[in-house]
Amino acid sequence: MLFQLTNASLFIPSISADFVIGIAAIVLLALGIYLGKGIKKEKIVEVKPISIIDEKRILSLGISPRELEVLQLISEGLSNQEIAERLFVSESTIKTHISNLFVKLDVKRRTQAVIRGKEWRIIP
């Protein structure tokens, strides 16, 4: 195609080959932009599954709102210190809440508490 464009300049001696190539590039660029607007990209939307919290289970276990909040923050991967800073309490208070949660959920580790909380639909 490039060779044919340079031959076109031979038929019209006053037009240089560089000019013909430049015009062709502009035409192709404009055509690409025009055709590109017609192509619609699908938007990817991430939908989180709706999780229903079992309020009756929370009440039957005797989990306080603060303990539930601590369990949620544990599930987000926060450390005791980070949870304490976020809730504006001491780290020992967080440890007390976690100990209470372990008893109420009948677990021994943080990961077990999170798993149990999700299984029982206490946390999303």
N, CA, C and O atoms as CSV, one atom per row, in Angstrom:
chain,resi,resn,atom,element,x,y,z
A,1,MET,N,N,0.833,-1.185,0.000
A,1,MET,CA,C,0.000,0.000,0.000
A,1,MET,C,C,0.883,1.257,0.000
A,1,MET,O,O,0.611,2.230,-0.703
A,2,LEU,N,N,1.934,1.203,0.802
A,2,LEU,CA,C,2.845,2.342,0.858
A,2,LEU,C,C,3.477,2.581,-0.507
A,2,LEU,O,O,3.650,3.721,-0.938
A,3,PHE,N,N,3.816,1.492,-1.175
A,3,PHE,CA,C,4.415,1.606,-2.508
A,3,PHE,C,C,3.430,2.249,-3.483
A,3,PHE,O,O,3.820,3.061,-4.322
A,4,GLN,N,N,2.151,1.882,-3.368
A,4,GLN,CA,C,1.138,2.447,-4.255
A,4,GLN,C,C,0.953,3.940,-3.986
A,4,GLN,O,O,0.724,4.716,-4.914
A,5,LEU,N,N,1.050,4.338,-2.728
A,5,LEU,CA,C,0.909,5.759,-2.408
A,5,LEU,C,C,2.058,6.573,-2.988
A,5,LEU,O,O,1.862,7.696,-3.452
A,6,THR,N,N,3.243,6.008,-2.959
A,6,THR,CA,C,4.378,6.741,-3.527
A,6,THR,C,C,4.254,6.810,-5.040
A,6,THR,O,O,4.713,7.769,-5.660
A,7,ASN,N,N,3.631,5.790,-5.640
A,7,ASN,CA,C,3.403,5.841,-7.087
A,7,ASN,C,C,2.389,6.921,-7.438
A,7,ASN,O,O,2.457,7.514,-8.515
A,8,ALA,N,N,1.432,7.183,-6.515
A,8,ALA,CA,C,0.438,8.224,-6.767
A,8,ALA,C,C,1.114,9.581,-6.906
A,8,ALA,O,O,0.661,10.434,-7.669
A,9,SER,N,N,2.177,9.770,-6.180
A,9,SER,CA,C,2.877,11.053,-6.276
A,9,SER,C,C,3.596,11.203,-7.610
A,9,SER,O,O,3.945,12.314,-8.008
A,10,LEU,N,N,3.821,10.084,-8.304
A,10,LEU,CA,C,4.456,10.173,-9.616
A,10,LEU,C,C,3.490,10.748,-10.652
A,10,LEU,O,O,3.905,11.393,-11.616
A,11,PHE,N,N,2.164,10.498,-10.431
A,11,PHE,CA,C,1.177,11.003,-11.383
A,11,PHE,C,C,0.921,12.493,-11.186
A,11,PHE,O,O,0.549,13.205,-12.119
A,12,ILE,N,N,1.125,12.946,-9.962
A,12,ILE,CA,C,0.948,14.368,-9.678
A,12,ILE,C,C,2.294,14.871,-9.164
A,12,ILE,O,O,2.568,14.786,-7.967
A,13,PRO,N,N,3.111,15.378,-10.027
A,13,PRO,CA,C,4.481,15.743,-9.642
A,13,PRO,C,C,4.583,16.836,-8.582
A,13,PRO,O,O,5.597,16.917,-7.889
A,14,SER,N,N,3.570,17.671,-8.439
A,14,SER,CA,C,3.667,18.758,-7.469
A,14,SER,C,C,3.461,18.272,-6.029
A,14,SER,O,O,3.736,19.021,-5.091
A,15,ILE,N,N,2.974,17.014,-5.829
A,15,ILE,CA,C,2.739,16.476,-4.488
A,15,ILE,C,C,3.877,15.518,-4.145
A,15,ILE,O,O,4.194,14.614,-4.919
A,16,SER,N,N,4.479,15.723,-2.990
A,16,SER,CA,C,5.584,14.849,-2.589
A,16,SER,C,C,5.042,13.555,-1.980
A,16,SER,O,O,3.899,13.505,-1.526
A,17,ALA,N,N,5.860,12.524,-1.976
A,17,ALA,CA,C,5.471,11.225,-1.413
A,17,ALA,C,C,5.221,11.354,0.091
A,17,ALA,O,O,4.316,10.707,0.617
A,18,ASP,N,N,5.995,12.163,0.779
A,18,ASP,CA,C,5.804,12.361,2.222
A,18,ASP,C,C,4.433,12.965,2.521
A,18,ASP,O,O,3.788,12.596,3.502
A,19,PHE,N,N,3.999,13.880,1.682
A,19,PHE,CA,C,2.689,14.500,1.875
A,19,PHE,C,C,1.568,13.480,1.693
A,19,PHE,O,O,0.615,13.451,2.471
A,20,VAL,N,N,1.687,12.648,0.665
A,20,VAL,CA,C,0.676,11.619,0.398
A,20,VAL,C,C,0.625,10.630,1.563
A,20,VAL,O,O,-0.458,10.241,1.998
A,21,ILE,N,N,1.774,10.229,2.060
A,21,ILE,CA,C,1.825,9.295,3.195
A,21,ILE,C,C,1.225,9.945,4.441
A,21,ILE,O,O,0.510,9.284,5.194
A,22,GLY,N,N,1.499,11.205,4.666
A,22,GLY,CA,C,0.937,11.923,5.813
A,22,GLY,C,C,-0.577,12.009,5.746
A,22,GLY,O,O,-1.261,11.794,6.747
A,23,ILE,N,N,-1.105,12.324,4.563
A,23,ILE,CA,C,-2.562,12.392,4.386
A,23,ILE,C,C,-3.178,11.015,4.628
A,23,ILE,O,O,-4.219,10.908,5.277
A,24,ALA,N,N,-2.545,9.968,4.114
A,24,ALA,CA,C,-3.061,8.606,4.301
A,24,ALA,C,C,-3.069,8.241,5.786
A,24,ALA,O,O,-4.009,7.608,6.265
A,25,ALA,N,N,-2.035,8.634,6.505
A,25,ALA,CA,C,-1.968,8.336,7.941
A,25,ALA,C,C,-3.085,9.053,8.689
A,25,ALA,O,O,-3.701,8.472,9.582
A,26,ILE,N,N,-3.348,10.290,8.340
A,26,ILE,CA,C,-4.413,11.053,8.996
A,26,ILE,C,C,-5.776,10.428,8.703
A,26,ILE,O,O,-6.619,10.318,9.595
A,27,VAL,N,N,-5.988,10.023,7.456
A,27,VAL,CA,C,-7.261,9.393,7.082
A,27,VAL,C,C,-7.454,8.092,7.856
A,27,VAL,O,O,-8.541,7.831,8.371
A,28,LEU,N,N,-6.411,7.279,7.939
A,28,LEU,CA,C,-6.511,6.010,8.669
A,28,LEU,C,C,-6.720,6.243,10.167
A,28,LEU,O,O,-7.464,5.503,10.809
A,29,LEU,N,N,-6.082,7.246,10.715
A,29,LEU,CA,C,-6.268,7.575,12.128
A,29,LEU,C,C,-7.712,8.006,12.395
A,29,LEU,O,O,-8.331,7.558,13.360
A,30,ALA,N,N,-8.239,8.872,11.540
A,30,ALA,CA,C,-9.623,9.328,11.693
A,30,ALA,C,C,-10.595,8.158,11.552
A,30,ALA,O,O,-11.578,8.071,12.288
A,31,LEU,N,N,-10.323,7.269,10.616
A,31,LEU,CA,C,-11.172,6.093,10.430
A,31,LEU,C,C,-11.130,5.191,11.664
A,31,LEU,O,O,-12.162,4.668,12.083
A,32,GLY,N,N,-9.957,5.008,12.241
A,32,GLY,CA,C,-9.817,4.193,13.454
A,32,GLY,C,C,-10.567,4.786,14.633
A,32,GLY,O,O,-11.208,4.060,15.392
A,33,ILE,N,N,-10.492,6.096,14.791
A,33,ILE,CA,C,-11.213,6.765,15.882
A,33,ILE,C,C,-12.716,6.633,15.678
A,33,ILE,O,O,-13.455,6.357,16.622
A,34,TYR,N,N,-13.164,6.829,14.444
A,34,TYR,CA,C,-14.596,6.734,14.147
A,34,TYR,C,C,-15.122,5.323,14.411
A,34,TYR,O,O,-16.174,5.153,15.027
A,35,LEU,N,N,-14.396,4.330,13.950
A,35,LEU,CA,C,-14.830,2.945,14.161
A,35,LEU,C,C,-14.701,2.534,15.622
A,35,LEU,O,O,-15.496,1.731,16.111
A,36,GLY,N,N,-13.716,3.072,16.316
A,36,GLY,CA,C,-13.514,2.747,17.729
A,36,GLY,C,C,-14.645,3.241,18.611
A,36,GLY,O,O,-14.963,2.613,19.622
A,37,LYS,N,N,-15.252,4.350,18.245
A,37,LYS,CA,C,-16.378,4.867,19.031
A,37,LYS,C,C,-17.599,3.970,18.909
A,37,LYS,O,O,-18.423,3.902,19.821
A,38,GLY,N,N,-17.710,3.286,17.785
A,38,GLY,CA,C,-18.856,2.409,17.574
A,38,GLY,C,C,-18.786,1.126,18.379
A,38,GLY,O,O,-19.808,0.484,18.620
A,39,ILE,N,N,-17.598,0.753,18.792
A,39,ILE,CA,C,-17.431,-0.475,19.565
A,39,ILE,C,C,-17.661,-0.150,21.030
A,39,ILE,O,O,-16.965,0.683,21.612
A,40,LYS,N,N,-18.636,-0.809,21.612
A,40,LYS,CA,C,-18.936,-0.562,23.023
A,40,LYS,C,C,-18.294,-1.652,23.860
A,40,LYS,O,O,-18.410,-2.841,23.565
A,41,LYS,N,N,-17.630,-1.230,24.886
A,41,LYS,CA,C,-17.017,-2.179,25.811
A,41,LYS,C,C,-18.025,-2.514,26.896
A,41,LYS,O,O,-18.735,-1.642,27.397
A,42,GLU,N,N,-18.075,-3.789,27.249
A,42,GLU,CA,C,-18.953,-4.201,28.334
A,42,GLU,C,C,-18.312,-3.825,29.656
A,42,GLU,O,O,-17.119,-4.039,29.872
A,43,LYS,N,N,-19.119,-3.268,30.526
A,43,LYS,CA,C,-18.610,-2.914,31.840
A,43,LYS,C,C,-18.712,-4.125,32.747
A,43,LYS,O,O,-19.732,-4.814,32.782
A,44,ILE,N,N,-17.648,-4.368,33.473
A,44,ILE,CA,C,-17.633,-5.470,34.422
A,44,ILE,C,C,-17.989,-4.911,35.786
A,44,ILE,O,O,-17.298,-4.043,36.320
A,45,VAL,N,N,-19.057,-5.412,36.330
A,45,VAL,CA,C,-19.522,-4.957,37.633
A,45,VAL,C,C,-19.421,-6.118,38.600
A,45,VAL,O,O,-19.977,-7.191,38.365
A,46,GLU,N,N,-18.705,-5.892,39.686
A,46,GLU,CA,C,-18.563,-6.937,40.695
A,46,GLU,C,C,-19.717,-6.814,41.681
A,46,GLU,O,O,-19.905,-5.786,42.331
A,47,VAL,N,N,-20.471,-7.879,41.767
A,47,VAL,CA,C,-21.618,-7.892,42.663
A,47,VAL,C,C,-21.316,-8.836,43.811
A,47,VAL,O,O,-21.043,-10.020,43.614
A,48,LYS,N,N,-21.373,-8.289,45.004
A,48,LYS,CA,C,-21.146,-9.124,46.178
A,48,LYS,C,C,-22.454,-9.815,46.540
A,48,LYS,O,O,-23.524,-9.207,46.494
A,49,PRO,N,N,-22.359,-11.077,46.896
A,49,PRO,CA,C,-23.585,-11.771,47.268
A,49,PRO,C,C,-24.197,-11.159,48.532
A,49,PRO,O,O,-23.495,-10.750,49.457
A,50,ILE,N,N,-25.494,-11.116,48.533
A,50,ILE,CA,C,-26.196,-10.566,49.691
A,50,ILE,C,C,-26.139,-11.593,50.810
A,50,ILE,O,O,-26.542,-12.744,50.644
A,51,SER,N,N,-25.639,-11.157,51.934
A,51,SER,CA,C,-25.572,-12.073,53.070
A,51,SER,C,C,-26.584,-11.621,54.115
A,51,SER,O,O,-26.654,-10.450,54.488
A,52,ILE,N,N,-27.348,-12.577,54.563
A,52,ILE,CA,C,-28.373,-12.287,55.560
A,52,ILE,C,C,-27.810,-12.623,56.932
A,52,ILE,O,O,-27.360,-13.743,57.173
A,53,ILE,N,N,-27.838,-11.662,57.810
A,53,ILE,CA,C,-27.333,-11.843,59.166
A,53,ILE,C,C,-28.437,-12.470,60.019
A,53,ILE,O,O,-29.584,-12.021,60.007
A,54,ASP,N,N,-28.071,-13.502,60.748
A,54,ASP,CA,C,-29.017,-14.214,61.608
A,54,ASP,C,C,-29.071,-13.525,62.973
A,54,ASP,O,O,-28.308,-13.852,63.883
A,55,GLU,N,N,-29.984,-12.572,63.090
A,55,GLU,CA,C,-30.110,-11.784,64.325
A,55,GLU,C,C,-30.502,-12.665,65.516
A,55,GLU,O,O,-30.044,-12.442,66.637
A,56,LYS,N,N,-31.341,-13.655,65.267
A,56,LYS,CA,C,-31.777,-14.538,66.356
A,56,LYS,C,C,-30.597,-15.309,66.934
A,56,LYS,O,O,-30.506,-15.503,68.146
A,57,ARG,N,N,-29.699,-15.745,66.064
A,57,ARG,CA,C,-28.520,-16.482,66.530
A,57,ARG,C,C,-27.641,-15.576,67.371
A,57,ARG,O,O,-27.123,-15.993,68.407
A,58,ILE,N,N,-27.472,-14.342,66.930
A,58,ILE,CA,C,-26.651,-13.384,67.683
A,58,ILE,C,C,-27.234,-13.188,69.080
A,58,ILE,O,O,-26.507,-13.195,70.073
A,59,LEU,N,N,-28.544,-13.014,69.143
A,59,LEU,CA,C,-29.197,-12.829,70.446
A,59,LEU,C,C,-29.094,-14.080,71.310
A,59,LEU,O,O,-28.844,-13.989,72.512
A,60,SER,N,N,-29.288,-15.254,70.696
A,60,SER,CA,C,-29.243,-16.496,71.480
A,60,SER,C,C,-27.843,-16.777,72.022
A,60,SER,O,O,-27.696,-17.386,73.082
A,61,LEU,N,N,-26.816,-16.333,71.296
A,61,LEU,CA,C,-25.441,-16.518,71.768
A,61,LEU,C,C,-25.042,-15.453,72.781
A,61,LEU,O,O,-24.049,-15.610,73.491
A,62,GLY,N,N,-25.803,-14.386,72.850
A,62,GLY,CA,C,-25.485,-13.310,73.788
A,62,GLY,C,C,-24.313,-12.457,73.348
A,62,GLY,O,O,-23.590,-11.909,74.180
A,63,ILE,N,N,-24.124,-12.341,72.041
A,63,ILE,CA,C,-23.019,-11.531,71.513
A,63,ILE,C,C,-23.443,-10.063,71.522
A,63,ILE,O,O,-24.480,-9.696,70.970
A,64,SER,N,N,-22.617,-9.237,72.160
A,64,SER,CA,C,-22.916,-7.806,72.242
A,64,SER,C,C,-22.604,-7.135,70.898
A,64,SER,O,O,-21.848,-7.679,70.092
A,65,PRO,N,N,-23.184,-5.961,70.663
A,65,PRO,CA,C,-22.879,-5.236,69.422
A,65,PRO,C,C,-21.381,-4.955,69.260
A,65,PRO,O,O,-20.855,-5.010,68.149
A,66,ARG,N,N,-20.705,-4.658,70.352
A,66,ARG,CA,C,-19.270,-4.373,70.282
A,66,ARG,C,C,-18.488,-5.638,69.934
A,66,ARG,O,O,-17.549,-5.591,69.139
A,67,GLU,N,N,-18.875,-6.768,70.528
A,67,GLU,CA,C,-18.209,-8.034,70.206
A,67,GLU,C,C,-18.426,-8.389,68.739
A,67,GLU,O,O,-17.523,-8.900,68.078
A,68,LEU,N,N,-19.606,-8.120,68.242
A,68,LEU,CA,C,-19.906,-8.370,66.834
A,68,LEU,C,C,-19.041,-7.490,65.934
A,68,LEU,O,O,-18.553,-7.933,64.895
A,69,GLU,N,N,-18.863,-6.249,66.348
A,69,GLU,CA,C,-18.011,-5.320,65.607
A,69,GLU,C,C,-16.563,-5.807,65.606
A,69,GLU,O,O,-15.878,-5.733,64.586
A,70,VAL,N,N,-16.104,-6.301,66.744
A,70,VAL,CA,C,-14.740,-6.831,66.844
A,70,VAL,C,C,-14.589,-8.051,65.937
A,70,VAL,O,O,-13.577,-8.188,65.249
A,71,LEU,N,N,-15.578,-8.929,65.930
A,71,LEU,CA,C,-15.523,-10.119,65.072
A,71,LEU,C,C,-15.465,-9.723,63.602
A,71,LEU,O,O,-14.728,-10.329,62.824
A,72,GLN,N,N,-16.226,-8.722,63.221
A,72,GLN,CA,C,-16.202,-8.238,61.840
A,72,GLN,C,C,-14.813,-7.715,61.478
A,72,GLN,O,O,-14.312,-7.993,60.388
A,73,LEU,N,N,-14.197,-6.968,62.371
A,73,LEU,CA,C,-12.860,-6.422,62.105
A,73,LEU,C,C,-11.805,-7.525,62.074
A,73,LEU,O,O,-10.835,-7.437,61.322
A,74,ILE,N,N,-11.990,-8.558,62.886
A,74,ILE,CA,C,-11.086,-9.713,62.823
A,74,ILE,C,C,-11.196,-10.355,61.444
A,74,ILE,O,O,-10.191,-10.742,60.849
A,75,SER,N,N,-12.428,-10.464,60.940
A,75,SER,CA,C,-12.629,-11.088,59.625
A,75,SER,C,C,-12.001,-10.268,58.506
A,75,SER,O,O,-11.703,-10.805,57.439
A,76,GLU,N,N,-11.796,-8.976,58.735
A,76,GLU,CA,C,-11.127,-8.120,57.756
A,76,GLU,C,C,-9.610,-8.233,57.849
A,76,GLU,O,O,-8.889,-7.642,57.045
A,77,GLY,N,N,-9.125,-8.997,58.835
A,77,GLY,CA,C,-7.692,-9.234,58.953
A,77,GLY,C,C,-6.945,-8.250,59.831
A,77,GLY,O,O,-5.715,-8.213,59.795
A,78,LEU,N,N,-7.647,-7.459,60.611
A,78,LEU,CA,C,-6.981,-6.484,61.469
A,78,LEU,C,C,-6.414,-7.153,62.715
A,78,LEU,O,O,-6.977,-8.119,63.232
A,79,SER,N,N,-5.305,-6.628,63.180
A,79,SER,CA,C,-4.691,-7.114,64.418
A,79,SER,C,C,-5.423,-6.508,65.613
A,79,SER,O,O,-6.243,-5.604,65.457
A,80,ASN,N,N,-5.118,-7.017,66.810
A,80,ASN,CA,C,-5.735,-6.470,68.026
A,80,ASN,C,C,-5.451,-4.975,68.156
A,80,ASN,O,O,-6.341,-4.192,68.487
A,81,GLN,N,N,-4.213,-4.591,67.897
A,81,GLN,CA,C,-3.825,-3.183,68.007
A,81,GLN,C,C,-4.591,-2.327,67.000
A,81,GLN,O,O,-5.058,-1.240,67.339
A,82,GLU,N,N,-4.721,-2.812,65.769
A,82,GLU,CA,C,-5.444,-2.056,64.741
A,82,GLU,C,C,-6.930,-1.926,65.095
A,82,GLU,O,O,-7.537,-0.875,64.885
A,83,ILE,N,N,-7.502,-3.000,65.630
A,83,ILE,CA,C,-8.907,-2.949,66.049
A,83,ILE,C,C,-9.074,-1.942,67.185
A,83,ILE,O,O,-10.016,-1.149,67.189
A,84,ALA,N,N,-8.153,-1.981,68.144
A,84,ALA,CA,C,-8.210,-1.051,69.278
A,84,ALA,C,C,-8.139,0.397,68.798
A,84,ALA,O,O,-8.891,1.248,69.275
A,85,GLU,N,N,-7.244,0.678,67.861
A,85,GLU,CA,C,-7.111,2.035,67.336
A,85,GLU,C,C,-8.374,2.458,66.590
A,85,GLU,O,O,-8.815,3.602,66.705
A,86,ARG,N,N,-8.941,1.550,65.841
A,86,ARG,CA,C,-10.136,1.883,65.070
A,86,ARG,C,C,-11.345,2.145,65.974
A,86,ARG,O,O,-12.169,3.013,65.687
A,87,LEU,N,N,-11.439,1.382,67.071
A,87,LEU,CA,C,-12.591,1.515,67.964
A,87,LEU,C,C,-12.332,2.467,69.132
A,87,LEU,O,O,-13.211,2.678,69.968
A,88,PHE,N,N,-11.133,3.039,69.192
A,88,PHE,CA,C,-10.756,3.989,70.239
A,88,PHE,C,C,-10.866,3.375,71.635
A,88,PHE,O,O,-11.403,3.992,72.555
A,89,VAL,N,N,-10.354,2.165,71.777
A,89,VAL,CA,C,-10.300,1.487,73.078
A,89,VAL,C,C,-8.903,0.911,73.245
A,89,VAL,O,O,-8.090,0.957,72.322
A,90,SER,N,N,-8.626,0.363,74.433
A,90,SER,CA,C,-7.305,-0.217,74.668
A,90,SER,C,C,-7.235,-1.614,74.054
A,90,SER,O,O,-8.252,-2.251,73.780
A,91,GLU,N,N,-6.022,-2.054,73.852
A,91,GLU,CA,C,-5.811,-3.391,73.295
A,91,GLU,C,C,-6.305,-4.468,74.261
A,91,GLU,O,O,-6.791,-5.512,73.827
A,92,SER,N,N,-6.184,-4.222,75.554
A,92,SER,CA,C,-6.661,-5.214,76.529
A,92,SER,C,C,-8.186,-5.350,76.471
A,92,SER,O,O,-8.720,-6.432,76.714
A,93,THR,N,N,-8.881,-4.269,76.155
A,93,THR,CA,C,-10.337,-4.339,75.988
A,93,THR,C,C,-10.689,-5.222,74.792
A,93,THR,O,O,-11.635,-6.007,74.845
A,94,ILE,N,N,-9.926,-5.087,73.726
A,94,ILE,CA,C,-10.144,-5.921,72.538
A,94,ILE,C,C,-9.890,-7.385,72.878
A,94,ILE,O,O,-10.643,-8.266,72.463
A,95,LYS,N,N,-8.833,-7.636,73.631
A,95,LYS,CA,C,-8.532,-9.017,74.028
A,95,LYS,C,C,-9.667,-9.605,74.862
A,95,LYS,O,O,-9.981,-10.789,74.740
A,96,THR,N,N,-10.278,-8.785,75.705
A,96,THR,CA,C,-11.416,-9.244,76.506
A,96,THR,C,C,-12.602,-9.590,75.604
A,96,THR,O,O,-13.251,-10.619,75.790
A,97,HIS,N,N,-12.879,-8.727,74.629
A,97,HIS,CA,C,-13.969,-8.997,73.685
A,97,HIS,C,C,-13.705,-10.290,72.910
A,97,HIS,O,O,-14.611,-11.096,72.701
A,98,ILE,N,N,-12.467,-10.473,72.493
A,98,ILE,CA,C,-12.122,-11.675,71.727
A,98,ILE,C,C,-12.261,-12.917,72.595
A,98,ILE,O,O,-12.765,-13.941,72.136
A,99,SER,N,N,-11.821,-12.835,73.835
A,99,SER,CA,C,-11.977,-13.974,74.754
A,99,SER,C,C,-13.450,-14.321,74.943
A,99,SER,O,O,-13.820,-15.495,74.942
A,100,ASN,N,N,-14.283,-13.310,75.102
A,100,ASN,CA,C,-15.724,-13.540,75.231
A,100,ASN,C,C,-16.294,-14.188,73.970
A,100,ASN,O,O,-17.131,-15.087,74.048
A,101,LEU,N,N,-15.837,-13.725,72.815
A,101,LEU,CA,C,-16.291,-14.310,71.554
A,101,LEU,C,C,-15.890,-15.776,71.449
A,101,LEU,O,O,-16.679,-16.609,71.005
A,102,PHE,N,N,-14.657,-16.093,71.860
A,102,PHE,CA,C,-14.184,-17.477,71.790
A,102,PHE,C,C,-15.079,-18.394,72.614
A,102,PHE,O,O,-15.401,-19.502,72.187
A,103,VAL,N,N,-15.476,-17.935,73.783
A,103,VAL,CA,C,-16.348,-18.741,74.651
A,103,VAL,C,C,-17.724,-18.891,74.003
A,103,VAL,O,O,-18.269,-19.994,73.943
A,104,LYS,N,N,-18.279,-17.788,73.523
A,104,LYS,CA,C,-19.629,-17.809,72.957
A,104,LYS,C,C,-19.702,-18.603,71.655
A,104,LYS,O,O,-20.723,-19.225,71.360
A,105,LEU,N,N,-18.623,-18.581,70.881
A,105,LEU,CA,C,-18.597,-19.313,69.613
A,105,LEU,C,C,-18.000,-20.710,69.756
A,105,LEU,O,O,-18.007,-21.496,68.808
A,106,ASP,N,N,-17.481,-21.015,70.952
A,106,ASP,CA,C,-16.864,-22.308,71.244
A,106,ASP,C,C,-15.700,-22.599,70.291
A,106,ASP,O,O,-15.655,-23.644,69.641
A,107,VAL,N,N,-14.761,-21.649,70.225
A,107,VAL,CA,C,-13.571,-21.785,69.377
A,107,VAL,C,C,-12.329,-21.436,70.192
A,107,VAL,O,O,-12.419,-20.925,71.308
A,108,LYS,N,N,-11.159,-21.726,69.601
A,108,LYS,CA,C,-9.898,-21.446,70.290
A,108,LYS,C,C,-9.013,-20.456,69.543
A,108,LYS,O,O,-8.061,-19.924,70.115
A,109,ARG,N,N,-9.316,-20.203,68.268
A,109,ARG,CA,C,-8.470,-19.327,67.458
A,109,ARG,C,C,-9.313,-18.289,66.715
A,109,ARG,O,O,-10.515,-18.462,66.514
A,110,ARG,N,N,-8.646,-17.211,66.317
A,110,ARG,CA,C,-9.316,-16.135,65.580
A,110,ARG,C,C,-9.900,-16.643,64.266
A,110,ARG,O,O,-11.032,-16.314,63.911
A,111,THR,N,N,-9.118,-17.446,63.549
A,111,THR,CA,C,-9.605,-17.960,62.266
A,111,THR,C,C,-10.835,-18.838,62.453
A,111,THR,O,O,-11.764,-18.796,61.647
A,112,GLN,N,N,-10.835,-19.626,63.512
A,112,GLN,CA,C,-12.005,-20.459,63.797
A,112,GLN,C,C,-13.223,-19.585,64.103
A,112,GLN,O,O,-14.341,-19.903,63.696
A,113,ALA,N,N,-13.000,-18.496,64.814
A,113,ALA,CA,C,-14.100,-17.586,65.150
A,113,ALA,C,C,-14.704,-16.981,63.882
A,113,ALA,O,O,-15.924,-16.869,63.761
A,114,VAL,N,N,-13.854,-16.597,62.951
A,114,VAL,CA,C,-14.341,-16.014,61.695
A,114,VAL,C,C,-15.111,-17.060,60.894
A,114,VAL,O,O,-16.189,-16.781,60.368
A,115,ILE,N,N,-14.555,-18.263,60.805
A,115,ILE,CA,C,-15.235,-19.335,60.068
A,115,ILE,C,C,-16.587,-19.636,60.697
A,115,ILE,O,O,-17.593,-19.738,59.996
A,116,ARG,N,N,-16.611,-19.777,62.002
A,116,ARG,CA,C,-17.866,-20.062,62.707
A,116,ARG,C,C,-18.860,-18.920,62.518
A,116,ARG,O,O,-20.049,-19.155,62.301
A,117,GLY,N,N,-18.374,-17.694,62.600
A,117,GLY,CA,C,-19.248,-16.537,62.406
A,117,GLY,C,C,-19.879,-16.514,61.024
A,117,GLY,O,O,-21.045,-16.148,60.879
A,118,LYS,N,N,-19.123,-16.898,60.013
A,118,LYS,CA,C,-19.665,-16.938,58.649
A,118,LYS,C,C,-20.601,-18.122,58.468
A,118,LYS,O,O,-21.638,-18.003,57.815
A,119,GLU,N,N,-20.244,-19.255,59.038
A,119,GLU,CA,C,-21.111,-20.437,58.942
A,119,GLU,C,C,-22.459,-20.177,59.598
A,119,GLU,O,O,-23.500,-20.579,59.077
A,120,TRP,N,N,-22.435,-19.512,60.729
A,120,TRP,CA,C,-23.661,-19.238,61.478
A,120,TRP,C,C,-24.339,-17.950,61.020
A,120,TRP,O,O,-25.349,-17.540,61.592
A,121,ARG,N,N,-23.785,-17.315,59.991
A,121,ARG,CA,C,-24.325,-16.067,59.426
A,121,ARG,C,C,-24.411,-14.951,60.463
A,121,ARG,O,O,-25.378,-14.191,60.518
A,122,ILE,N,N,-23.374,-14.882,61.274
A,122,ILE,CA,C,-23.278,-13.796,62.252
A,122,ILE,C,C,-22.588,-12.590,61.617
A,122,ILE,O,O,-22.900,-11.440,61.923
A,123,ILE,N,N,-21.638,-12.887,60.723
A,123,ILE,CA,C,-20.936,-11.837,59.984
A,123,ILE,C,C,-21.047,-12.147,58.495
A,123,ILE,O,O,-21.185,-13.308,58.112
A,124,PRO,N,N,-20.989,-11.122,57.658
A,124,PRO,CA,C,-21.097,-11.359,56.198
A,124,PRO,C,C,-19.841,-11.981,55.625
A,124,PRO,O,O,-19.773,-12.240,54.424
